Amino acid sequence: MGERLRKLGIRVAETRSTALFQLATKLPSAILARTLGIHINVAVKWQRAAAGDWAAYAADVSQRVSENQ
């Protein structure tokens, strides 16, 4: 199937990644993992990539403020 799609110019890996990225913006990682049958750590990574890791951002901003004082 993958070979047939490639011959038609459809890039399966890119399409899959785009679909996962979209799902990760809409679903909590636990539901994403359970629904797709992927490990929770993988789902968390997709969600962070899609929505941003706000905890890391806050920690980074906090550290910058502390360094400037």
Predicted model as a PDB file, atoms N, CA, C, CB and O in Angstrom, pLDDT in the B-factor column:
MODEL        1                                                                  
ATOM      1  N   MET A   1       0.814  -1.183   0.000  1.00 80.00           N  
ATOM      2  CA  MET A   1       0.000   0.000   0.000  1.00 80.00           C  
ATOM      3  C   MET A   1       0.867   1.259   0.000  1.00 80.00           C  
ATOM      4  CB  MET A   1      -0.931  -0.009   1.195  1.00 80.00           C  
ATOM      5  O   MET A   1       0.615   2.201  -0.752  1.00 80.00           O  
ATOM      6  N   GLY A   2       1.908   1.260   0.868  1.00 77.00           N  
ATOM      7  CA  GLY A   2       2.800   2.407   0.942  1.00 77.00           C  
ATOM      8  C   GLY A   2       3.474   2.699  -0.384  1.00 77.00           C  
ATOM      9  O   GLY A   2       3.611   3.856  -0.780  1.00 77.00           O  
ATOM     10  N   GLU A   3       3.890   1.654  -1.063  1.00 86.00           N  
ATOM     11  CA  GLU A   3       4.552   1.811  -2.373  1.00 86.00           C  
ATOM     12  C   GLU A   3       3.590   2.414  -3.398  1.00 86.00           C  
ATOM     13  CB  GLU A   3       5.083   0.445  -2.883  1.00 86.00           C  
ATOM     14  O   GLU A   3       3.970   3.284  -4.181  1.00 86.00           O  
ATOM     15  N   ARG A   4       2.370   1.953  -3.385  1.00 87.00           N  
ATOM     16  CA  ARG A   4       1.365   2.487  -4.319  1.00 87.00           C  
ATOM     17  C   ARG A   4       1.100   3.963  -4.055  1.00 87.00           C  
ATOM     18  CB  ARG A   4       0.052   1.692  -4.210  1.00 87.00           C  
ATOM     19  O   ARG A   4       0.952   4.756  -4.985  1.00 87.00           O  
ATOM     20  N   LEU A   5       1.042   4.323  -2.774  1.00 81.00           N  
ATOM     21  CA  LEU A   5       0.821   5.731  -2.433  1.00 81.00           C  
ATOM     22  C   LEU A   5       2.013   6.591  -2.845  1.00 81.00           C  
ATOM     23  CB  LEU A   5       0.559   5.882  -0.926  1.00 81.00           C  
ATOM     24  O   LEU A   5       1.835   7.709  -3.328  1.00 81.00           O  
ATOM     25  N   ARG A   6       3.232   6.072  -2.656  1.00 83.00           N  
ATOM     26  CA  ARG A   6       4.425   6.822  -3.065  1.00 83.00           C  
ATOM     27  C   ARG A   6       4.422   7.067  -4.570  1.00 83.00           C  
ATOM     28  CB  ARG A   6       5.703   6.070  -2.655  1.00 83.00           C  
ATOM     29  O   ARG A   6       4.799   8.145  -5.028  1.00 83.00           O  
ATOM     30  N   LYS A   7       4.001   6.071  -5.334  1.00 88.00           N  
ATOM     31  CA  LYS A   7       3.937   6.236  -6.789  1.00 88.00           C  
ATOM     32  C   LYS A   7       2.948   7.326  -7.191  1.00 88.00           C  
ATOM     33  CB  LYS A   7       3.549   4.916  -7.453  1.00 88.00           C  
ATOM     34  O   LYS A   7       3.087   7.949  -8.243  1.00 88.00           O  
ATOM     35  N   LEU A   8       1.953   7.546  -6.340  1.00 88.00           N  
ATOM     36  CA  LEU A   8       0.973   8.598  -6.601  1.00 88.00           C  
ATOM     37  C   LEU A   8       1.432   9.960  -6.067  1.00 88.00           C  
ATOM     38  CB  LEU A   8      -0.367   8.225  -5.979  1.00 88.00           C  
ATOM     39  O   LEU A   8       0.746  10.969  -6.230  1.00 88.00           O  
ATOM     40  N   GLY A   9       2.602   9.964  -5.428  1.00 85.00           N  
ATOM     41  CA  GLY A   9       3.146  11.210  -4.910  1.00 85.00           C  
ATOM     42  C   GLY A   9       2.691  11.556  -3.505  1.00 85.00           C  
ATOM     43  O   GLY A   9       2.873  12.686  -3.052  1.00 85.00           O  
ATOM     44  N   ILE A  10       2.099  10.586  -2.808  1.00 81.00           N  
ATOM     45  CA  ILE A  10       1.641  10.815  -1.439  1.00 81.00           C  
ATOM     46  C   ILE A  10       2.718  10.325  -0.490  1.00 81.00           C  
ATOM     47  CB  ILE A  10       0.280  10.099  -1.162  1.00 81.00           C  
ATOM     48  O   ILE A  10       3.108   9.157  -0.525  1.00 81.00           O  
ATOM     49  N   ARG A  11       3.190  11.216   0.351  1.00 79.00           N  
ATOM     50  CA  ARG A  11       4.242  10.869   1.305  1.00 79.00           C  
ATOM     51  C   ARG A  11       3.589  10.425   2.609  1.00 79.00           C  
ATOM     52  CB  ARG A  11       5.210  12.074   1.545  1.00 79.00           C  
ATOM     53  O   ARG A  11       3.062  11.236   3.370  1.00 79.00           O  
ATOM     54  N   VAL A  12       3.638   9.143   2.840  1.00 79.00           N  
ATOM     55  CA  VAL A  12       2.927   8.540   3.963  1.00 79.00           C  
ATOM     56  C   VAL A  12       3.442   9.048   5.308  1.00 79.00           C  
ATOM     57  CB  VAL A  12       3.049   7.028   3.902  1.00 79.00           C  
ATOM     58  O   VAL A  12       2.645   9.394   6.180  1.00 79.00           O  
ATOM     59  N   ALA A  13       4.752   9.098   5.488  1.00 78.00           N  
ATOM     60  CA  ALA A  13       5.318   9.510   6.777  1.00 78.00           C  
ATOM     61  C   ALA A  13       4.932  10.952   7.108  1.00 78.00           C  
ATOM     62  CB  ALA A  13       6.851   9.363   6.762  1.00 78.00           C  
ATOM     63  O   ALA A  13       4.587  11.255   8.250  1.00 78.00           O  
ATOM     64  N   GLU A  14       4.988  11.830   6.126  1.00 79.00           N  
ATOM     65  CA  GLU A  14       4.630  13.225   6.367  1.00 79.00           C  
ATOM     66  C   GLU A  14       3.143  13.365   6.684  1.00 79.00           C  
ATOM     67  CB  GLU A  14       4.993  14.084   5.153  1.00 79.00           C  
ATOM     68  O   GLU A  14       2.755  14.144   7.555  1.00 79.00           O  
ATOM     69  N   THR A  15       2.327  12.614   5.980  1.00 80.00           N  
ATOM     70  CA  THR A  15       0.886  12.665   6.215  1.00 80.00           C  
ATOM     71  C   THR A  15       0.551  12.147   7.607  1.00 80.00           C  
ATOM     72  CB  THR A  15       0.136  11.851   5.150  1.00 80.00           C  
ATOM     73  O   THR A  15      -0.293  12.717   8.299  1.00 80.00           O  
ATOM     74  N   ARG A  16       1.206  11.078   8.015  1.00 80.00           N  
ATOM     75  CA  ARG A  16       0.991  10.511   9.356  1.00 80.00           C  
ATOM     76  C   ARG A  16       1.411  11.513  10.426  1.00 80.00           C  
ATOM     77  CB  ARG A  16       1.777   9.185   9.526  1.00 80.00           C  
ATOM     78  O   ARG A  16       0.698  11.719  11.408  1.00 80.00           O  
ATOM     79  N   SER A  17       2.561  12.128  10.233  1.00 81.00           N  
ATOM     80  CA  SER A  17       3.039  13.110  11.208  1.00 81.00           C  
ATOM     81  C   SER A  17       2.088  14.293  11.322  1.00 81.00           C  
ATOM     82  CB  SER A  17       4.433  13.600  10.826  1.00 81.00           C  
ATOM     83  O   SER A  17       1.828  14.780  12.423  1.00 81.00           O  
ATOM     84  N   THR A  18       1.575  14.751  10.206  1.00 84.00           N  
ATOM     85  CA  THR A  18       0.627  15.862  10.219  1.00 84.00           C  
ATOM     86  C   THR A  18      -0.638  15.484  10.975  1.00 84.00           C  
ATOM     87  CB  THR A  18       0.280  16.289   8.790  1.00 84.00           C  
ATOM     88  O   THR A  18      -1.159  16.275  11.762  1.00 84.00           O  
ATOM     89  N   ALA A  19      -1.129  14.281  10.736  1.00 84.00           N  
ATOM     90  CA  ALA A  19      -2.334  13.819  11.437  1.00 84.00           C  
ATOM     91  C   ALA A  19      -2.085  13.713  12.945  1.00 84.00           C  
ATOM     92  CB  ALA A  19      -2.790  12.453  10.878  1.00 84.00           C  
ATOM     93  O   ALA A  19      -2.923  14.137  13.741  1.00 84.00           O  
ATOM     94  N   LEU A  20      -0.946  13.153  13.339  1.00 82.00           N  
ATOM     95  CA  LEU A  20      -0.608  13.046  14.762  1.00 82.00           C  
ATOM     96  C   LEU A  20      -0.475  14.425  15.398  1.00 82.00           C  
ATOM     97  CB  LEU A  20       0.695  12.255  14.947  1.00 82.00           C  
ATOM     98  O   LEU A  20      -0.931  14.648  16.520  1.00 82.00           O  
ATOM     99  N   PHE A  21       0.147  15.336  14.680  1.00 83.00           N  
ATOM    100  CA  PHE A  21       0.323  16.699  15.172  1.00 83.00           C  
ATOM    101  C   PHE A  21      -1.032  17.353  15.433  1.00 83.00           C  
ATOM    102  CB  PHE A  21       1.135  17.534  14.168  1.00 83.00           C  
ATOM    103  O   PHE A  21      -1.222  17.999  16.464  1.00 83.00           O  
ATOM    104  N   GLN A  22      -1.968  17.190  14.508  1.00 86.00           N  
ATOM    105  CA  GLN A  22      -3.305  17.754  14.665  1.00 86.00           C  
ATOM    106  C   GLN A  22      -4.039  17.131  15.847  1.00 86.00           C  
ATOM    107  CB  GLN A  22      -4.114  17.558  13.387  1.00 86.00           C  
ATOM    108  O   GLN A  22      -4.667  17.839  16.633  1.00 86.00           O  
ATOM    109  N   LEU A  23      -3.961  15.817  15.974  1.00 85.00           N  
ATOM    110  CA  LEU A  23      -4.610  15.148  17.107  1.00 85.00           C  
ATOM    111  C   LEU A  23      -4.009  15.606  18.430  1.00 85.00           C  
ATOM    112  CB  LEU A  23      -4.485  13.623  16.975  1.00 85.00           C  
ATOM    113  O   LEU A  23      -4.727  15.785  19.414  1.00 85.00           O  
ATOM    114  N   ALA A  24      -2.704  15.794  18.455  1.00 86.00           N  
ATOM    115  CA  ALA A  24      -2.030  16.193  19.686  1.00 86.00           C  
ATOM    116  C   ALA A  24      -2.449  17.583  20.148  1.00 86.00           C  
ATOM    117  CB  ALA A  24      -0.531  16.150  19.494  1.00 86.00           C  
ATOM    118  O   ALA A  24      -2.341  17.897  21.333  1.00 86.00           O  
ATOM    119  N   THR A  25      -2.924  18.415  19.233  1.00 84.00           N  
ATOM    120  CA  THR A  25      -3.383  19.746  19.636  1.00 84.00           C  
ATOM    121  C   THR A  25      -4.775  19.699  20.240  1.00 84.00           C  
ATOM    122  CB  THR A  25      -3.371  20.693  18.447  1.00 84.00           C  
ATOM    123  O   THR A  25      -5.187  20.640  20.919  1.00 84.00           O  
ATOM    124  N   LYS A  26      -5.505  18.614  20.000  1.00 84.00           N  
ATOM    125  CA  LYS A  26      -6.906  18.542  20.404  1.00 84.00           C  
ATOM    126  C   LYS A  26      -7.201  17.564  21.536  1.00 84.00           C  
ATOM    127  CB  LYS A  26      -7.724  18.175  19.235  1.00 84.00           C  
ATOM    128  O   LYS A  26      -8.242  17.667  22.185  1.00 84.00           O  
ATOM    129  N   LEU A  27      -6.295  16.616  21.780  1.00 84.00           N  
ATOM    130  CA  LEU A  27      -6.545  15.570  22.777  1.00 84.00           C  
ATOM    131  C   LEU A  27      -5.502  15.593  23.883  1.00 84.00           C  
ATOM    132  CB  LEU A  27      -6.564  14.196  22.113  1.00 84.00           C  
ATOM    133  O   LEU A  27      -4.336  15.893  23.629  1.00 84.00           O  
ATOM    134  N   PRO A  28      -5.906  15.282  25.096  1.00 86.00           N  
ATOM    135  CA  PRO A  28      -4.910  15.085  26.164  1.00 86.00           C  
ATOM    136  C   PRO A  28      -4.020  13.897  25.822  1.00 86.00           C  
ATOM    137  CB  PRO A  28      -5.605  14.864  27.544  1.00 86.00           C  
ATOM    138  O   PRO A  28      -4.454  12.959  25.153  1.00 86.00           O  
ATOM    139  N   SER A  29      -2.787  13.942  26.279  1.00 85.00           N  
ATOM    140  CA  SER A  29      -1.833  12.894  25.913  1.00 85.00           C  
ATOM    141  C   SER A  29      -2.284  11.499  26.327  1.00 85.00           C  
ATOM    142  CB  SER A  29      -0.499  13.187  26.532  1.00 85.00           C  
ATOM    143  O   SER A  29      -2.017  10.534  25.610  1.00 85.00           O  
ATOM    144  N   ALA A  30      -2.963  11.370  27.472  1.00 88.00           N  
ATOM    145  CA  ALA A  30      -3.416  10.043  27.918  1.00 88.00           C  
ATOM    146  C   ALA A  30      -4.435   9.455  26.943  1.00 88.00           C  
ATOM    147  CB  ALA A  30      -4.029  10.128  29.331  1.00 88.00           C  
ATOM    148  O   ALA A  30      -4.392   8.262  26.641  1.00 88.00           O  
ATOM    149  N   ILE A  31      -5.335  10.277  26.460  1.00 89.00           N  
ATOM    150  CA  ILE A  31      -6.343   9.809  25.507  1.00 89.00           C  
ATOM    151  C   ILE A  31      -5.703   9.536  24.150  1.00 89.00           C  
ATOM    152  CB  ILE A  31      -7.480  10.842  25.364  1.00 89.00           C  
ATOM    153  O   ILE A  31      -6.042   8.557  23.485  1.00 89.00           O  
ATOM    154  N   LEU A  32      -4.783  10.397  23.742  1.00 87.00           N  
ATOM    155  CA  LEU A  32      -4.070  10.197  22.482  1.00 87.00           C  
ATOM    156  C   LEU A  32      -3.329   8.858  22.502  1.00 87.00           C  
ATOM    157  CB  LEU A  32      -3.079  11.360  22.225  1.00 87.00           C  
ATOM    158  O   LEU A  32      -3.385   8.100  21.534  1.00 87.00           O  
ATOM    159  N   ALA A  33      -2.640   8.572  23.602  1.00 91.00           N  
ATOM    160  CA  ALA A  33      -1.890   7.321  23.718  1.00 91.00           C  
ATOM    161  C   ALA A  33      -2.812   6.113  23.671  1.00 91.00           C  
ATOM    162  CB  ALA A  33      -1.082   7.305  25.010  1.00 91.00           C  
ATOM    163  O   ALA A  33      -2.550   5.151  22.948  1.00 91.00           O  
ATOM    164  N   ARG A  34      -3.884   6.164  24.437  1.00 94.00           N  
ATOM    165  CA  ARG A  34      -4.816   5.037  24.499  1.00 94.00           C  
ATOM    166  C   ARG A  34      -5.509   4.818  23.153  1.00 94.00           C  
ATOM    167  CB  ARG A  34      -5.863   5.271  25.599  1.00 94.00           C  
ATOM    168  O   ARG A  34      -5.664   3.683  22.704  1.00 94.00           O  
ATOM    169  N   THR A  35      -5.917   5.900  22.524  1.00 92.00           N  
ATOM    170  CA  THR A  35      -6.651   5.797  21.256  1.00 92.00           C  
ATOM    171  C   THR A  35      -5.781   5.242  20.136  1.00 92.00           C  
ATOM    172  CB  THR A  35      -7.195   7.160  20.852  1.00 92.00           C  
ATOM    173  O   THR A  35      -6.227   4.408  19.348  1.00 92.00           O  
ATOM    174  N   LEU A  36      -4.536   5.709  20.070  1.00 90.00           N  
ATOM    175  CA  LEU A  36      -3.653   5.301  18.981  1.00 90.00           C  
ATOM    176  C   LEU A  36      -2.807   4.079  19.306  1.00 90.00           C  
ATOM    177  CB  LEU A  36      -2.756   6.436  18.614  1.00 90.00           C  
ATOM    178  O   LEU A  36      -2.152   3.510  18.433  1.00 90.00           O  
ATOM    179  N   GLY A  37      -2.831   3.681  20.586  1.00 93.00           N  
ATOM    180  CA  GLY A  37      -2.034   2.515  20.979  1.00 93.00           C  
ATOM    181  C   GLY A  37      -0.547   2.817  21.008  1.00 93.00           C  
ATOM    182  O   GLY A  37       0.277   1.945  20.732  1.00 93.00           O  
ATOM    183  N   ILE A  38      -0.203   4.069  21.348  1.00 92.00           N  
ATOM    184  CA  ILE A  38       1.199   4.439  21.449  1.00 92.00           C  
ATOM    185  C   ILE A  38       1.548   4.638  22.925  1.00 92.00           C  
ATOM    186  CB  ILE A  38       1.501   5.726  20.621  1.00 92.00           C  
ATOM    187  O   ILE A  38       0.661   4.801  23.763  1.00 92.00           O  
ATOM    188  N   HIS A  39       2.817   4.625  23.229  1.00 94.00           N  
ATOM    189  CA  HIS A  39       3.266   4.805  24.608  1.00 94.00           C  
ATOM    190  C   HIS A  39       2.950   6.225  25.059  1.00 94.00           C  
ATOM    191  CB  HIS A  39       4.786   4.512  24.742  1.00 94.00           C  
ATOM    192  O   HIS A  39       3.002   7.162  24.263  1.00 94.00           O  
ATOM    193  N   ILE A  40       2.624   6.380  26.331  1.00 92.00           N  
ATOM    194  CA  ILE A  40       2.262   7.680  26.883  1.00 92.00           C  
ATOM    195  C   ILE A  40       3.385   8.698  26.681  1.00 92.00           C  
ATOM    196  CB  ILE A  40       1.930   7.548  28.372  1.00 92.00           C  
ATOM    197  O   ILE A  40       3.111   9.871  26.424  1.00 92.00           O  
ATOM    198  N   ASN A  41       4.642   8.267  26.793  1.00 93.00           N  
ATOM    199  CA  ASN A  41       5.764   9.198  26.609  1.00 93.00           C  
ATOM    200  C   ASN A  41       5.800   9.748  25.186  1.00 93.00           C  
ATOM    201  CB  ASN A  41       7.095   8.502  26.933  1.00 93.00           C  
ATOM    202  O   ASN A  41       6.131  10.915  24.975  1.00 93.00           O  
ATOM    203  N   VAL A  42       5.463   8.919  24.227  1.00 91.00           N  
ATOM    204  CA  VAL A  42       5.413   9.366  22.831  1.00 91.00           C  
ATOM    205  C   VAL A  42       4.284  10.377  22.655  1.00 91.00           C  
ATOM    206  CB  VAL A  42       5.219   8.159  21.868  1.00 91.00           C  
ATOM    207  O   VAL A  42       4.449  11.392  21.978  1.00 91.00           O  
ATOM    208  N   ALA A  43       3.140  10.096  23.266  1.00 88.00           N  
ATOM    209  CA  ALA A  43       2.006  11.015  23.182  1.00 88.00           C  
ATOM    210  C   ALA A  43       2.336  12.358  23.828  1.00 88.00           C  
ATOM    211  CB  ALA A  43       0.772  10.400  23.849  1.00 88.00           C  
ATOM    212  O   ALA A  43       1.956  13.408  23.310  1.00 88.00           O  
ATOM    213  N   VAL A  44       3.031  12.325  24.940  1.00 88.00           N  
ATOM    214  CA  VAL A  44       3.432  13.567  25.615  1.00 88.00           C  
ATOM    215  C   VAL A  44       4.379  14.368  24.724  1.00 88.00           C  
ATOM    216  CB  VAL A  44       4.109  13.258  26.978  1.00 88.00           C  
ATOM    217  O   VAL A  44       4.253  15.588  24.624  1.00 88.00           O  
ATOM    218  N   LYS A  45       5.319  13.691  24.083  1.00 89.00           N  
ATOM    219  CA  LYS A  45       6.254  14.390  23.178  1.00 89.00           C  
ATOM    220  C   LYS A  45       5.515  15.038  22.017  1.00 89.00           C  
ATOM    221  CB  LYS A  45       7.315  13.414  22.638  1.00 89.00           C  
ATOM    222  O   LYS A  45       5.818  16.171  21.642  1.00 89.00           O  
ATOM    223  N   TRP A  46       4.549  14.328  21.446  1.00 87.00           N  
ATOM    224  CA  TRP A  46       3.766  14.900  20.349  1.00 87.00           C  
ATOM    225  C   TRP A  46       2.980  16.103  20.836  1.00 87.00           C  
ATOM    226  CB  TRP A  46       2.814  13.851  19.750  1.00 87.00           C  
ATOM    227  O   TRP A  46       2.905  17.123  20.151  1.00 87.00           O  
ATOM    228  N   GLN A  47       2.398  15.984  22.011  1.00 86.00           N  
ATOM    229  CA  GLN A  47       1.605  17.096  22.531  1.00 86.00           C  
ATOM    230  C   GLN A  47       2.479  18.314  22.815  1.00 86.00           C  
ATOM    231  CB  GLN A  47       0.866  16.674  23.803  1.00 86.00           C  
ATOM    232  O   GLN A  47       2.084  19.442  22.524  1.00 86.00           O  
ATOM    233  N   ARG A  48       3.640  18.095  23.371  1.00 85.00           N  
ATOM    234  CA  ARG A  48       4.554  19.222  23.628  1.00 85.00           C  
ATOM    235  C   ARG A  48       4.987  19.878  22.326  1.00 85.00           C  
ATOM    236  CB  ARG A  48       5.791  18.749  24.413  1.00 85.00           C  
ATOM    237  O   ARG A  48       5.071  21.103  22.239  1.00 85.00           O  
ATOM    238  N   ALA A  49       5.261  19.064  21.317  1.00 84.00           N  
ATOM    239  CA  ALA A  49       5.676  19.621  20.027  1.00 84.00           C  
ATOM    240  C   ALA A  49       4.534  20.402  19.375  1.00 84.00           C  
ATOM    241  CB  ALA A  49       6.155  18.500  19.087  1.00 84.00           C  
ATOM    242  O   ALA A  49       4.757  21.424  18.727  1.00 84.00           O  
ATOM    243  N   ALA A  50       3.329  19.913  19.553  1.00 84.00           N  
ATOM    244  CA  ALA A  50       2.178  20.548  18.904  1.00 84.00           C  
ATOM    245  C   ALA A  50       1.699  21.783  19.642  1.00 84.00           C  
ATOM    246  CB  ALA A  50       1.044  19.565  18.788  1.00 84.00           C  
ATOM    247  O   ALA A  50       1.369  22.793  19.021  1.00 84.00           O  
ATOM    248  N   ALA A  51       1.660  21.708  20.954  1.00 69.00           N  
ATOM    249  CA  ALA A  51       1.072  22.796  21.736  1.00 69.00           C  
ATOM    250  C   ALA A  51       2.105  23.626  22.474  1.00 69.00           C  
ATOM    251  CB  ALA A  51       0.089  22.242  22.722  1.00 69.00           C  
ATOM    252  O   ALA A  51       1.774  24.672  23.033  1.00 69.00           O  
ATOM    253  N   GLY A  52       3.323  23.186  22.483  1.00 57.00           N  
ATOM    254  CA  GLY A  52       4.350  23.885  23.234  1.00 57.00           C  
ATOM    255  C   GLY A  52       4.370  23.414  24.673  1.00 57.00           C  
ATOM    256  O   GLY A  52       3.339  23.050  25.239  1.00 57.00           O  
ATOM    257  N   ASP A  53       5.513  23.425  25.235  1.00 55.00           N  
ATOM    258  CA  ASP A  53       5.670  23.005  26.621  1.00 55.00           C  
ATOM    259  C   ASP A  53       5.659  24.257  27.491  1.00 55.00           C  
ATOM    260  CB  ASP A  53       6.990  22.178  26.826  1.00 55.00           C  
ATOM    261  O   ASP A  53       6.699  24.872  27.725  1.00 55.00           O  
ATOM    262  N   TRP A  54       4.477  24.624  27.964  1.00 51.00           N  
ATOM    263  CA  TRP A  54       4.319  25.860  28.715  1.00 51.00           C  
ATOM    264  C   TRP A  54       5.036  25.818  30.047  1.00 51.00           C  
ATOM    265  CB  TRP A  54       2.862  26.149  28.936  1.00 51.00           C  
ATOM    266  O   TRP A  54       5.459  26.860  30.547  1.00 51.00           O  
ATOM    267  N   ALA A  55       5.185  24.653  30.630  1.00 58.00           N  
ATOM    268  CA  ALA A  55       5.909  24.547  31.898  1.00 58.00           C  
ATOM    269  C   ALA A  55       7.379  24.904  31.680  1.00 58.00           C  
ATOM    270  CB  ALA A  55       5.777  23.115  32.494  1.00 58.00           C  
ATOM    271  O   ALA A  55       7.972  25.621  32.486  1.00 58.00           O  
ATOM    272  N   ALA A  56       7.954  24.413  30.612  1.00 61.00           N  
ATOM    273  CA  ALA A  56       9.349  24.720  30.303  1.00 61.00           C  
ATOM    274  C   ALA A  56       9.507  26.205  29.979  1.00 61.00           C  
ATOM    275  CB  ALA A  56       9.846  23.856  29.123  1.00 61.00           C  
ATOM    276  O   ALA A  56      10.501  26.824  30.359  1.00 61.00           O  
ATOM    277  N   TYR A  57       8.542  26.765  29.289  1.00 56.00           N  
ATOM    278  CA  TYR A  57       8.579  28.192  28.961  1.00 56.00           C  
ATOM    279  C   TYR A  57       8.550  29.034  30.235  1.00 56.00           C  
ATOM    280  CB  TYR A  57       7.396  28.568  28.043  1.00 56.00           C  
ATOM    281  O   TYR A  57       9.342  29.965  30.383  1.00 56.00           O  
ATOM    282  N   ALA A  58       7.653  28.716  31.139  1.00 58.00           N  
ATOM    283  CA  ALA A  58       7.544  29.462  32.391  1.00 58.00           C  
ATOM    284  C   ALA A  58       8.835  29.354  33.193  1.00 58.00           C  
ATOM    285  CB  ALA A  58       6.357  28.950  33.223  1.00 58.00           C  
ATOM    286  O   ALA A  58       9.296  30.341  33.768  1.00 58.00           O  
ATOM    287  N   ALA A  59       9.415  28.170  33.234  1.00 65.00           N  
ATOM    288  CA  ALA A  59      10.669  27.980  33.961  1.00 65.00           C  
ATOM    289  C   ALA A  59      11.788  28.794  33.318  1.00 65.00           C  
ATOM    290  CB  ALA A  59      11.049  26.489  34.003  1.00 65.00           C  
ATOM    291  O   ALA A  59      12.615  29.375  34.021  1.00 65.00           O  
ATOM    292  N   ASP A  60      11.819  28.838  32.008  1.00 67.00           N  
ATOM    293  CA  ASP A  60      12.831  29.604  31.290  1.00 67.00           C  
ATOM    294  C   ASP A  60      12.687  31.099  31.578  1.00 67.00           C  
ATOM    295  CB  ASP A  60      12.728  29.342  29.780  1.00 67.00           C  
ATOM    296  O   ASP A  60      13.678  31.780  31.844  1.00 67.00           O  
ATOM    297  N   VAL A  61      11.463  31.604  31.527  1.00 65.00           N  
ATOM    298  CA  VAL A  61      11.222  33.020  31.809  1.00 65.00           C  
ATOM    299  C   VAL A  61      11.609  33.339  33.245  1.00 65.00           C  
ATOM    300  CB  VAL A  61       9.744  33.386  31.558  1.00 65.00           C  
ATOM    301  O   VAL A  61      12.232  34.368  33.508  1.00 65.00           O  
ATOM    302  N   SER A  62      11.243  32.463  34.172  1.00 73.00           N  
ATOM    303  CA  SER A  62      11.573  32.664  35.575  1.00 73.00           C  
ATOM    304  C   SER A  62      13.081  32.728  35.775  1.00 73.00           C  
ATOM    305  CB  SER A  62      10.973  31.548  36.428  1.00 73.00           C  
ATOM    306  O   SER A  62      13.574  33.554  36.543  1.00 73.00           O  
ATOM    307  N   GLN A  63      13.803  31.871  35.096  1.00 75.00           N  
ATOM    308  CA  GLN A  63      15.258  31.834  35.217  1.00 75.00           C  
ATOM    309  C   GLN A  63      15.874  33.109  34.643  1.00 75.00           C  
ATOM    310  CB  GLN A  63      15.830  30.595  34.502  1.00 75.00           C  
ATOM    311  O   GLN A  63      16.820  33.652  35.213  1.00 75.00           O  
ATOM    312  N   ARG A  64      15.347  33.582  33.530  1.00 71.00           N  
ATOM    313  CA  ARG A  64      15.858  34.825  32.941  1.00 71.00           C  
ATOM    314  C   ARG A  64      15.649  36.011  33.868  1.00 71.00           C  
ATOM    315  CB  ARG A  64      15.184  35.094  31.602  1.00 71.00           C  
ATOM    316  O   ARG A  64      16.531  36.859  34.002  1.00 71.00           O  
ATOM    317  N   VAL A  65      14.502  36.076  34.500  1.00 62.00           N  
ATOM    318  CA  VAL A  65      14.191  37.168  35.429  1.00 62.00           C  
ATOM    319  C   VAL A  65      15.164  37.116  36.601  1.00 62.00           C  
ATOM    320  CB  VAL A  65      12.715  37.076  35.933  1.00 62.00           C  
ATOM    321  O   VAL A  65      15.673  38.154  37.025  1.00 62.00           O  
ATOM    322  N   SER A  66      15.426  35.934  37.126  1.00 61.00           N  
ATOM    323  CA  SER A  66      16.337  35.776  38.265  1.00 61.00           C  
ATOM    324  C   SER A  66      17.761  36.199  37.903  1.00 61.00           C  
ATOM    325  CB  SER A  66      16.332  34.321  38.752  1.00 61.00           C  
ATOM    326  O   SER A  66      18.457  36.798  38.723  1.00 61.00           O  
ATOM    327  N   GLU A  67      18.192  35.893  36.691  1.00 62.00           N  
ATOM    328  CA  GLU A  67      19.543  36.214  36.251  1.00 62.00           C  
ATOM    329  C   GLU A  67      19.714  37.714  36.050  1.00 62.00           C  
ATOM    330  CB  GLU A  67      19.872  35.472  34.959  1.00 62.00           C  
ATOM    331  O   GLU A  67      20.812  38.236  36.240  1.00 62.00           O  
ATOM    332  N   ASN A  68      18.656  38.411  35.674  1.00 60.00           N  
ATOM    333  CA  ASN A  68      18.735  39.844  35.401  1.00 60.00           C  
ATOM    334  C   ASN A  68      18.660  40.699  36.655  1.00 60.00           C  
ATOM    335  CB  ASN A  68      17.636  40.241  34.465  1.00 60.00           C  
ATOM    336  O   ASN A  68      18.857  41.912  36.582  1.00 60.00           O  
ATOM    337  N   GLN A  69      18.383  40.103  37.790  1.00 60.00           N  
ATOM    338  CA  GLN A  69      18.249  40.884  39.025  1.00 60.00           C  
ATOM    339  C   GLN A  69      19.539  40.985  39.761  1.00 60.00           C  
ATOM    340  CB  GLN A  69      17.213  40.286  39.923  1.00 60.00           C  
ATOM    341  O   GLN A  69      19.598  41.609  40.820  1.00 60.00           O  
TER     342      GLN A  69                                                      
ENDMDL                                                                          
END                                                                             
